[in-house]
Amino acid sequence: MNKYEIMYIVKATLSEDEIKAVKERFEGILTKNDAKIIDSKKLGQKELAYEVKKQKTGYYFLVTIESKDDKAINEFDRLALISKDVLRHLVTKLEN
């Protein structure tokens, strides 16, 4: 099993319910693609180092998962790139 850490930033202009819905949707994408969520943290709203898509702040999330293949990561990456609610995301493979 491979371990991955995913950090993504959601627009701060969304309501609390919309932010929760984005988090649940992206965690659902991972679990539907046979990934096991080990840890999920909402790191809160932080100021961005530079403006991204006309946003100066964003809500940071950190998810640690285990997956036997990269199917879940590829699907998360694909959908995060086309999502209007996700400003940036980063996927890191952790050493076993």
ABEGO torsion letter per residue (X at the ends): XBBBBBBBBBBAABBAAAAAAAAAAAAAAAAAAGBBBABBBBAEBBBBABBBGGBABBBBBBBBBBBABAAAAAAAAAAAAABAABABBBBBBBBX
